[in-house]
Amino acid sequence: MEHDRVTRKLRRRDFLTLAGGSALTVLAGGALYKTLGEPGTSLAAPAPAPASIGPDVQIHLAVTDGYASLPGRVGDQTLYVFGFMEVPWASTPQDLASTYKGNVQIVSPIIALDEGQEFHLKLSNLGLAVRPDLDDAHTVHWHGFPNVIAVFDGVPMQSFAVPVGKSFTYAYVTRDPGTFIYHCHFEDVEHVQMLMIGSVYVRPVQNEGNGGSIPKARLAGGASSAPLGYTYNDGLPPTDPLSTAYDREFSLLLTEIDERPHDLLEAVQEFVWAYYEPQYWTINGRAYPDTVKPNNDPSLPHQPISSLVQANAGDRVLLRLAHLGYQQHAMEVVGIPLKVVGHDANLLRGPGGADLSYWTNVVYVAPSTTRDCLFTAPAFDAGAPVESDAYGDYNVYWLQNRNYNRQTNNGQPGLGGMVSEVRVYNGGLPAQTAGHQTFPLLSPPFP
């Protein structure tokens, strides 16, 4: 039975591999790419579309396998995973294999772009170190993004799948601001669960002007009168209660993990997906208490993306919630209401500019969807429980899945799972100079 299953799968994979290889040859021969607040009543007109295409952005992702850490795992506490990791642009799969093969990143890198940019994403398939017999092709599907032609959509039936040892370059023009997700669409049920998932967002052209100059980066250290950016082209100044301006932003990618298909795949065994039942729930590939460690924490070498939210009292904070899994999640910041301003990379505005944003204590995030949420960090309360670090005193608010059964690490005692913290400081936290920065800043720079 197992031999029959593998034979059928390889035949289908061989077909897709051949199709992808042929298509890549045609493209190269044709020289297409060689390497590539509170509700108000008045609304202003949205910002105009960008007048010209911005500078080209090039990102090179490599596909490989490796291991991630989950609290409470039996034995070596590692989980077999697939994933994307950023590598030097000019490298070939053969160049990369000796250094990067088997050293996967979970979850995949956060990609931050500006509206109007031309974006080239090169994908190199390095193959798998633990399962070299598994010659899966891979793709990148930018979920929800409107492609000009289907060839760059990443769905193998209508575009390309990249075989082992090959590369392909996707081309996009970033015309729609908002929060998106990306994932491998080859054997997608398996590969999404194996954690080939990531967040991508597009910053609006309003950051570049629209009557003012909103910087994309600021000098660290102290407050700034200008926001870090806008979530959407809302056409409003940052002081307007309907503005989507923010001082700090954080990308939080939700998913759940059933460890059995990971273990069985490593052991060359089959998993029946009808029996899927997760034991772990994660944010940015980490489960609590690992979620509150900073970016690039050395104890998590393959899981560099933190889920810790830090702000000074009075800061306006953007949470980019995204979900690539199979269960609906109900997220809350206990004690802080959230204003939802965007669904699935769409500003919540109705006909005639009617405000459709809403305040809530719980944000429901369904599979393959995103939510853009704003909140203002409360005043520092010296009378509440206070903790301290190098940046001073802070209050803690829990950021969590309100489903108690998802606040666990495989039933182990104590708090775990899809839980993190919002730390509100008494004014001592440096300003963010880029999205998703956590403090202390650990090397390498992030993202």
Secondary structure, 3 states (H helix, E strand, C coil): CHHHHHHHHHHHHHHHHHHHHHHHHHHHHCCCCCCCCCCCCCCCCCCCCCCCCEEEEEEEEEEEEEEEECCCCCCCCEEEEEEEEEECCCCCHHHHHHHHCCCCCCCCCCEEEECCEEEEEEEEECCCCCCCCCCCCECCEEECCCCCCHHHCCCCCCCCCECCCCEEEEEEECCCCEEEEEECCCCHHHHHHCCCEEEEEEECHHHHCCCCCCCCCCCCCCCCCCCCEECCCCCCCCCCCCCCEECEEEEEEEEEECHHHHHHHHCCCCCCHHHCCCCEEEECCECECHHHCCCCCCCCCCCCCCCCEEEECCCEEEEEEEECCCCCEEEEECCECEEEEEECCEECECHHHCECCEEECCEEECCCCEEEEEEECCCCCCCCCCEEECCEEEEEEEEEECCHHHCCCCCCCCCCECEEEEEEECCCCCCCCCCCCCCCCCCCCCC
